[in-house]
Amino acid sequence: MTPQRCITFLSLVMVPIFFSISCSSFSYHEDAGNYESGFSIASIWYMKIFKDSMFQESDAFDSLDLVATKTFDVDSFGAKGDGKKDDTKAFKKAWEEACSSTTAAVFRVAKNKKYLVAPIRFEGPCKASLTMQISGTILGSKQESKYKKDERHWLRVDKVDNLVIEGGGVIDGNGDYWWKKSCKVDEKLPCTDAPMALTLYKCTSLTVNNLKIQNAQRMHISFDHCVDVQASNIEVTAPEDSPNTDGIHVTHTQNITISDSVIGTGDDCISIVSGSVGVQATGITCGPGHGISIGSLGQKKAEAYVSDVTIDGATLTNTTNGVRIKTWQGGSGNASNIIFQNIIMKNVSNTIIIDQNYCDQDKACKEQDDAVEIIDVTYNNITGTSADDEAIIFDCSKKHPCQGIVLKEINLTQVDGNDAKAVCNNVDVTYSKTVIPRCPKNDDLYQLLFGTIAVD
């Protein structure tokens, strides 16, 4: 509410009080004339203010939020919040009522309680703007039979516009049950899927703020086919050895900003995959994990596109990769117009890496001519320490070399203080200002394709 409207509100409220006091004080006056005079002055003054408020600012009453937001508390629908009883039905009922509300609604999960919830889909569209106020803890069910209908999702929000998710609470996937069954933990086990903790699917004008997501069965939070997203103050935590537990996953999403978030998991802190355009990330603290990745792209000869990505302001600590672009051989499409800047590396392996020969499987991948092209990638003001002697790795395709790669203000050394190296295959690199390390000038294939370009 603006200051002017606050004054209007106070005037409308305080004047009747003053009016009453005035009348009361005058009612005991012996002079009836003075009583009438006081009454007239007070009433004229009040009517003038009321008239001015009504005609000069016709939306004054709307600004006072006189139409109350409706709150739908899961406890009111039978949820116990003891961490033992299955509260899924109560969550469904509360959501149905909140989503059906014709006025702004709040779906509330109470503080200081733990709600055990099986897979659930919060379906839209809803009739009015809606807030999911998660102040308590939502626990994932460990009963595998509960996931038979959808093995890939636990909490899923579908096609809800103008949605806000906030509240400072916790979403806990109880993921240890799933990790033990992963083929990445035990090679003797078959490779099977596990649910993503929170999936936002086809949501527009979405805000996610002040939320903790931990111990996901697989990925923690996925933005899938969303448009216009603001995600901030998100904390994601899982053990370093937990498999496939990406922190924030972005797929087929346009115009998303991720800010001021702390992520430490067993996989990528942020992963950005095909169909994502206009991705901004700033103020990111990452580690442990696999770093910040674009990809993987092009698996099984798929066509993939990612563009207009900016990672501006991040600190990565003890991660297995820094800022990475990874693509499979045989794919098509491109990753273009990408900026990584203002990033601090602390004991990070593969601090800067482009891998167009990515192969995440036991058997060696067959060499193929087709590739997802890497075009126009800028690395600016990236400093810190590398856990390996090779700090920069550009392993690009022979048929589709990396193009338009710019290194500017780079200073990376090994943790022990020794000089780090750069490995550069099939890449067009431009240098600006201080760049340490640089691609070897005697790389025969590099010079054959592009020569050595250095701009100081």
C-alpha positions as CSV (number, residue, x, y, z in Angstrom):
1,M,0.0,0.0,0.0
2,T,1.4,3.4,-1.0
3,P,2.0,6.1,1.7
4,Q,-0.8,8.2,0.2
5,R,-3.2,5.3,0.5
6,C,-2.1,4.6,4.1
7,I,-2.9,8.2,4.9
8,T,-6.3,7.8,3.2
9,F,-7.0,4.7,5.2
10,L,-6.0,6.3,8.5
11,S,-8.2,9.2,7.7
12,L,-11.2,7.1,7.1
13,V,-10.6,5.1,10.3
14,M,-9.5,7.8,12.7
15,V,-12.1,10.5,11.7
16,P,-15.1,8.5,12.9
17,I,-13.2,7.9,16.2
18,F,-12.5,11.7,16.5
19,F,-16.1,12.3,15.5
20,S,-17.3,10.1,18.3
21,I,-15.0,11.7,20.9
22,S,-16.1,15.1,19.8
23,C,-19.7,14.3,20.1
24,S,-19.2,12.7,23.4
25,S,-17.3,15.7,24.8
26,F,-19.8,18.2,23.5
27,S,-22.8,16.2,24.8
28,Y,-22.0,17.2,28.3
29,H,-21.7,20.8,27.5
30,E,-24.4,23.0,28.9
31,D,-24.4,25.2,25.8
32,A,-26.6,23.3,23.2
33,G,-25.4,25.7,20.5
34,N,-21.8,24.7,21.0
35,Y,-22.8,21.1,20.8
36,E,-24.5,21.6,17.5
37,S,-21.6,23.6,16.3
38,G,-19.1,21.0,17.2
39,F,-21.2,18.3,15.7
40,S,-21.6,20.2,12.4
41,I,-17.8,20.9,12.1
42,A,-16.9,17.2,12.8
43,S,-19.5,15.9,10.4
44,I,-18.6,18.3,7.6
45,W,-14.9,17.5,8.0
46,Y,-15.5,13.8,7.9
47,M,-17.8,14.0,4.8
48,K,-15.2,16.1,3.0
49,I,-12.4,13.5,3.6
50,F,-14.7,10.7,2.6
51,K,-15.8,12.4,-0.6
52,D,-12.2,13.2,-1.5
53,S,-11.1,9.7,-0.9
54,M,-13.9,8.2,-2.9
55,F,-13.6,10.5,-5.9
56,Q,-9.9,11.3,-6.1
57,E,-8.7,7.8,-5.5
58,S,-11.4,5.4,-6.6
59,D,-9.4,2.3,-5.9
60,A,-8.6,3.2,-2.3
61,F,-10.7,0.4,-0.9
62,D,-9.1,-2.1,-3.3
63,S,-5.7,-1.1,-1.9
64,L,-6.8,-2.0,1.6
65,D,-7.1,-5.7,0.7
66,L,-10.7,-5.7,2.0
67,V,-11.3,-8.8,0.1
68,A,-9.5,-11.2,2.4
69,T,-7.2,-14.0,1.1
70,K,-8.6,-17.4,1.8
71,T,-6.4,-19.8,3.7
72,F,-6.6,-23.6,3.3
73,D,-4.6,-25.2,6.0
74,V,-3.9,-28.9,5.5
75,D,-4.6,-29.5,9.2
76,S,-8.2,-28.3,8.7
77,F,-8.6,-31.2,6.2
78,G,-7.4,-33.9,8.5
79,A,-3.6,-33.8,8.3
80,K,-1.8,-34.9,11.5
81,G,1.7,-33.7,10.8
82,D,3.3,-36.3,13.1
83,G,5.7,-37.7,10.4
84,K,4.0,-41.1,10.7
85,K,0.4,-40.9,9.4
86,D,0.0,-40.6,5.6
87,D,-1.3,-37.1,5.1
88,T,-1.7,-37.3,1.3
89,K,-5.5,-37.2,1.3
90,A,-5.6,-34.1,3.4
91,F,-3.1,-32.4,1.1
92,K,-5.2,-33.3,-1.9
93,K,-8.4,-32.0,-0.4
94,A,-6.8,-28.8,0.8
95,W,-5.3,-28.2,-2.7
96,E,-8.6,-28.9,-4.5
97,E,-10.4,-26.3,-2.4
98,A,-7.5,-23.7,-2.7
99,C,-7.3,-24.2,-6.4
100,S,-11.1,-23.8,-6.8
101,S,-11.2,-20.5,-4.8
102,T,-12.3,-17.6,-6.9
103,T,-10.3,-15.2,-4.7
104,A,-6.6,-15.3,-3.9
105,A,-5.8,-18.4,-1.9
106,V,-3.1,-19.8,0.4
107,F,-2.4,-23.5,0.7
108,R,-0.7,-23.7,4.0
109,V,1.6,-26.4,5.6
110,A,2.0,-25.5,9.3
111,K,5.3,-24.8,11.0
112,N,6.9,-27.2,13.4
113,K,5.2,-30.2,12.0
114,K,6.3,-33.1,9.7
115,Y,3.8,-34.3,7.1
116,L,4.3,-37.7,5.5
117,V,3.2,-37.5,1.9
118,A,3.0,-40.1,-0.9
119,P,3.3,-39.0,-4.6
120,I,0.8,-36.2,-5.3
121,R,0.0,-34.0,-8.2
122,F,-1.2,-30.4,-7.6
123,E,-3.1,-29.8,-10.7
124,G,-4.2,-26.6,-12.3
125,P,-5.3,-24.4,-13.8
126,C,-6.6,-22.6,-10.7
127,K,-9.2,-19.9,-10.6
128,A,-7.1,-17.2,-8.8
129,S,-3.6,-16.5,-7.8
130,L,-2.3,-19.0,-5.3
131,T,0.4,-19.3,-2.7
132,M,1.8,-22.5,-1.3
133,Q,3.1,-21.5,2.1
134,I,5.3,-24.4,3.2
135,S,6.4,-23.6,6.7
136,G,6.7,-27.1,8.1
137,T,8.4,-30.2,6.7
138,I,7.0,-32.4,3.9
139,L,8.5,-36.0,4.1
140,G,8.6,-38.4,1.1
141,S,7.0,-41.8,1.6
142,K,9.4,-44.7,1.5
143,Q,6.8,-47.2,0.4
144,E,7.8,-48.1,-3.1
145,S,4.3,-49.3,-3.9
146,K,3.0,-45.7,-3.6
147,Y,5.0,-44.8,-6.6
148,K,3.7,-47.4,-9.1
149,K,1.5,-44.9,-11.0
150,D,4.4,-42.5,-11.5
151,E,7.9,-43.6,-10.7
152,R,9.5,-40.3,-11.8
153,H,7.7,-37.8,-9.6
154,W,7.0,-37.2,-6.0
155,L,5.6,-33.7,-5.6
156,R,4.4,-32.3,-9.0
157,V,2.7,-29.0,-9.7
158,D,1.0,-28.9,-13.1
159,K,-0.2,-25.9,-15.2
160,V,-0.6,-23.4,-12.3
161,D,-0.1,-19.8,-13.3
162,N,0.7,-16.9,-10.9
163,L,1.9,-19.3,-8.3
164,V,4.1,-18.4,-5.3
165,I,5.9,-21.2,-3.3
166,E,7.5,-19.9,-0.1
167,G,7.4,-20.2,3.7
168,G,10.9,-21.2,4.9
169,G,9.9,-24.9,5.3
170,V,11.5,-28.1,4.2
171,I,10.8,-30.6,1.5
172,D,12.6,-33.8,2.4
173,G,12.6,-36.7,-0.1
174,N,13.8,-39.4,2.3
175,G,16.2,-40.3,-0.5
176,D,18.5,-42.7,1.3
177,Y,16.0,-45.5,0.6
178,W,16.4,-44.9,-3.2
179,W,20.1,-44.2,-3.2
180,K,20.9,-47.7,-1.8
181,K,19.1,-49.2,-4.8
182,S,21.0,-47.2,-7.4
183,C,23.2,-49.0,-9.9
184,K,25.6,-46.1,-9.5
185,V,26.0,-47.1,-5.8
186,D,26.0,-50.9,-6.4
187,E,26.9,-52.0,-9.9
188,K,25.3,-55.3,-9.3
189,L,21.8,-53.7,-9.1
190,P,19.8,-52.9,-12.2
191,C,19.6,-49.2,-13.2
192,T,16.1,-48.0,-12.4
193,D,14.4,-44.6,-12.1
194,A,13.8,-42.7,-9.0
195,P,11.3,-39.8,-8.4
196,M,12.2,-36.1,-8.6
197,A,11.4,-34.4,-5.4
198,L,9.6,-31.3,-6.7
199,T,8.6,-30.8,-10.3
200,L,7.1,-27.5,-11.6
201,Y,5.5,-28.3,-15.0
202,K,4.1,-25.8,-17.4
203,C,3.8,-23.0,-14.9
204,T,3.8,-19.4,-15.9
205,S,4.7,-16.4,-13.7
206,L,6.1,-18.6,-11.0
207,T,8.0,-17.5,-7.9
208,V,9.8,-19.9,-5.6
209,N,11.5,-18.2,-2.6
210,N,12.9,-19.1,0.8
211,L,12.6,-22.9,0.7
212,K,14.9,-25.8,1.7
213,I,14.9,-29.0,-0.3
214,Q,16.9,-31.9,0.9
215,N,17.7,-35.6,0.4
216,A,15.8,-35.9,-2.9
217,Q,15.2,-39.4,-4.3
218,R,16.7,-38.1,-7.5
219,M,16.7,-34.4,-8.7
220,H,15.7,-31.9,-6.1
221,I,13.7,-29.3,-8.0
222,S,12.9,-29.3,-11.7
223,F,11.5,-26.4,-13.8
224,D,10.0,-28.1,-16.8
225,H,8.3,-26.2,-19.7
226,C,7.9,-23.1,-17.4
227,V,7.8,-19.5,-18.5
228,D,8.8,-16.4,-16.4
229,V,10.3,-17.9,-13.2
230,Q,11.9,-16.2,-10.2
231,A,13.7,-18.6,-7.9
232,S,15.6,-17.2,-5.0
233,N,16.9,-18.1,-1.5
234,I,16.7,-21.8,-2.2
235,E,18.8,-24.2,-0.1
236,V,19.5,-27.7,-1.5
237,T,21.4,-30.3,0.4
238,A,22.2,-34.0,-0.1
239,P,25.2,-36.2,0.7
240,E,28.1,-35.9,-1.7
241,D,27.8,-39.6,-2.7
242,S,24.0,-39.5,-3.4
243,P,23.5,-40.5,-7.0
244,N,21.7,-38.3,-9.6
245,T,20.6,-35.7,-7.0
246,D,20.9,-32.5,-9.2
247,G,20.1,-29.4,-7.2
248,I,18.1,-27.2,-9.6
249,H,17.3,-28.7,-13.0
250,V,16.1,-26.5,-15.9
251,T,14.5,-28.0,-19.0
252,H,12.4,-26.4,-21.8
253,T,12.0,-23.4,-19.7
254,Q,12.1,-19.7,-20.8
255,N,13.1,-16.6,-18.8
256,I,14.2,-18.0,-15.5
257,T,16.3,-16.2,-12.9
258,I,17.9,-18.2,-10.1
259,S,19.5,-16.1,-7.3
260,D,21.1,-16.2,-3.9
261,S,20.9,-19.9,-3.5
262,V,23.2,-22.5,-1.7
263,I,23.4,-25.9,-3.3
264,G,25.4,-29.0,-2.2
265,T,24.5,-32.4,-3.6
266,G,25.8,-35.6,-5.3
267,D,25.4,-34.3,-8.8
268,D,25.1,-30.9,-10.7
269,C,24.3,-27.9,-8.5
270,I,22.5,-26.5,-11.5
271,S,21.8,-28.4,-14.7
272,I,20.4,-26.7,-17.8
273,V,19.2,-28.9,-20.6
274,S,17.5,-28.8,-24.0
275,G,14.8,-26.2,-24.8
276,S,16.0,-23.7,-22.1
277,V,16.3,-20.1,-23.2
278,G,17.0,-17.0,-21.2
279,V,18.5,-18.6,-18.0
280,Q,20.1,-16.2,-15.5
281,A,21.9,-17.4,-12.3
282,T,23.5,-15.1,-9.8
283,G,24.8,-15.4,-6.2
284,I,25.2,-19.2,-6.4
285,T,27.2,-21.1,-3.8
286,C,27.9,-24.6,-5.1
287,G,29.6,-27.6,-3.4
288,P,29.9,-30.4,-3.0
289,G,28.6,-31.7,-6.3
290,H,29.4,-31.7,-10.0
291,G,29.4,-28.0,-10.6
292,I,27.2,-25.9,-12.9
293,S,26.4,-27.7,-16.2
294,I,24.8,-27.1,-19.5
295,G,23.8,-30.5,-20.7
296,S,24.1,-33.2,-21.2
297,L,22.7,-32.6,-24.7
298,G,22.2,-34.7,-27.8
299,Q,22.0,-38.2,-26.2
300,K,20.7,-40.9,-28.5
301,K,21.1,-38.6,-31.5
302,A,18.6,-36.1,-30.1
303,E,18.3,-32.5,-31.4
304,A,19.0,-30.1,-28.6
305,Y,19.1,-26.3,-28.2
306,V,20.1,-24.1,-25.3
307,S,20.7,-20.3,-25.6
308,D,21.1,-17.0,-23.8
309,V,22.5,-18.4,-20.5
310,T,24.3,-16.2,-18.1
311,I,26.0,-17.5,-14.9
312,D,27.1,-14.3,-13.1
313,G,28.5,-14.5,-9.6
314,A,29.2,-18.0,-8.1
315,T,31.5,-19.7,-5.7
316,L,32.3,-23.4,-6.3
317,T,34.1,-25.4,-3.6
318,N,35.4,-29.0,-3.8
319,T,33.3,-29.8,-6.9
320,T,34.2,-32.4,-9.5
321,N,33.6,-29.8,-12.2
322,G,33.4,-26.1,-12.4
323,V,31.4,-24.6,-15.3
324,R,30.8,-27.3,-17.8
325,I,29.1,-27.8,-21.2
326,K,28.7,-31.5,-22.1
327,T,27.2,-33.1,-25.2
328,W,27.0,-36.6,-26.7
329,Q,28.4,-37.5,-30.1
330,G,25.8,-38.0,-32.7
331,G,23.4,-35.3,-31.6
332,S,22.4,-32.1,-33.4
333,G,21.4,-28.5,-32.6
334,N,23.5,-26.1,-30.6
335,A,24.3,-24.4,-27.3
336,S,25.0,-20.7,-28.0
337,N,25.3,-17.3,-26.5
338,I,26.5,-18.4,-23.1
339,I,28.4,-16.4,-20.5
340,F,30.2,-17.6,-17.3
341,Q,31.5,-14.7,-15.3
342,N,32.6,-13.5,-11.9
343,I,33.2,-16.9,-10.6
344,I,35.5,-18.1,-7.8
345,M,36.9,-21.7,-7.8
346,K,38.2,-23.4,-4.7
347,N,39.9,-26.8,-5.2
348,V,37.7,-27.5,-8.2
349,S,38.5,-30.2,-10.8
350,N,37.9,-29.3,-14.5
351,T,37.3,-25.7,-13.6
352,I,36.4,-24.8,-17.1
353,I,35.4,-27.6,-19.4
354,I,33.6,-28.2,-22.7
355,D,33.2,-31.9,-23.5
356,Q,31.7,-32.6,-26.9
357,N,32.6,-36.3,-26.4
358,Y,30.6,-36.9,-23.2
359,C,30.0,-40.6,-22.6
360,D,28.3,-41.5,-19.3
361,Q,28.2,-45.3,-19.8
362,D,30.4,-48.3,-19.1
363,K,31.3,-49.1,-22.7
364,A,33.2,-46.7,-24.8
365,C,31.0,-44.5,-27.0
366,K,31.3,-44.9,-30.8
367,E,33.0,-42.0,-32.5
368,Q,30.5,-40.1,-34.7
369,D,30.6,-37.2,-37.0
370,D,27.4,-35.4,-35.9
371,A,27.5,-33.2,-32.8
372,V,25.6,-30.5,-30.9
373,E,27.5,-27.3,-31.9
374,I,29.0,-25.0,-29.3
375,I,28.9,-21.4,-30.4
376,D,29.8,-18.1,-28.7
377,V,30.8,-18.9,-25.1
378,T,32.5,-16.3,-22.9
379,Y,34.4,-16.9,-19.7
380,N,35.1,-13.7,-17.9
381,N,36.8,-13.0,-14.5
382,I,37.1,-16.6,-13.3
383,T,39.8,-17.1,-10.6
384,G,40.8,-19.6,-8.0
385,T,42.4,-23.0,-7.6
386,S,42.2,-26.2,-9.6
387,A,42.4,-29.6,-8.0
388,D,44.1,-30.9,-11.1
389,D,47.0,-29.8,-13.2
390,E,44.6,-29.3,-16.2
391,A,42.4,-26.4,-15.2
392,I,40.9,-25.7,-18.7
393,I,39.7,-28.5,-21.0
394,F,38.2,-27.9,-24.4
395,D,37.6,-31.3,-25.9
396,C,35.6,-30.4,-29.0
397,S,34.3,-32.3,-32.0
398,K,36.6,-32.8,-35.1
399,K,33.7,-32.2,-37.5
400,H,32.0,-29.4,-35.5
401,P,34.7,-27.5,-33.6
402,C,33.8,-25.1,-30.8
403,Q,33.5,-21.6,-32.2
404,G,33.6,-18.1,-30.7
405,I,35.1,-19.1,-27.4
406,V,36.4,-16.1,-25.4
407,L,38.7,-16.2,-22.4
408,K,39.0,-12.9,-20.5
409,E,40.5,-12.2,-17.1
410,I,41.2,-15.8,-16.2
411,N,43.6,-16.7,-13.4
412,L,43.6,-20.4,-12.3
413,T,46.4,-22.2,-10.5
414,Q,46.8,-25.5,-8.9
415,V,46.0,-25.8,-5.2
416,D,49.6,-26.4,-4.4
417,G,50.5,-23.2,-6.2
418,N,52.0,-24.7,-9.3
419,D,51.0,-23.6,-12.7
420,A,47.9,-25.1,-14.2
421,K,47.5,-26.2,-17.8
422,A,45.0,-25.9,-20.6
423,V,44.1,-28.7,-23.0
424,C,42.5,-27.5,-26.2
425,N,41.3,-29.7,-29.1
426,N,39.3,-28.4,-32.1
427,V,38.5,-25.0,-30.6
428,D,38.5,-21.4,-31.8
429,V,39.8,-19.3,-28.8
430,T,40.1,-15.6,-28.4
431,Y,42.0,-14.1,-25.4
432,S,41.4,-10.8,-23.8
433,K,43.6,-9.3,-21.0
434,T,45.2,-11.7,-18.6
435,V,44.5,-15.3,-19.2
436,I,46.2,-18.0,-17.2
437,P,46.5,-20.8,-18.4
438,R,46.3,-20.5,-22.2
439,C,45.9,-23.2,-24.8
440,P,49.4,-24.5,-25.9
441,K,50.6,-22.7,-29.0
442,N,52.1,-25.9,-30.4
443,D,48.8,-27.7,-30.6
444,D,49.2,-28.8,-34.3
445,L,45.6,-29.5,-34.9
446,Y,44.5,-26.3,-33.3
447,Q,46.8,-24.2,-35.4
448,L,45.9,-26.2,-38.5
449,L,42.2,-25.4,-38.0
450,F,42.3,-21.9,-36.6
451,G,45.8,-20.6,-35.9
452,T,46.5,-19.0,-32.6
453,I,44.5,-15.8,-31.8
454,A,45.6,-13.7,-28.8
455,V,44.3,-10.2,-28.0
456,D,45.9,-8.6,-25.0
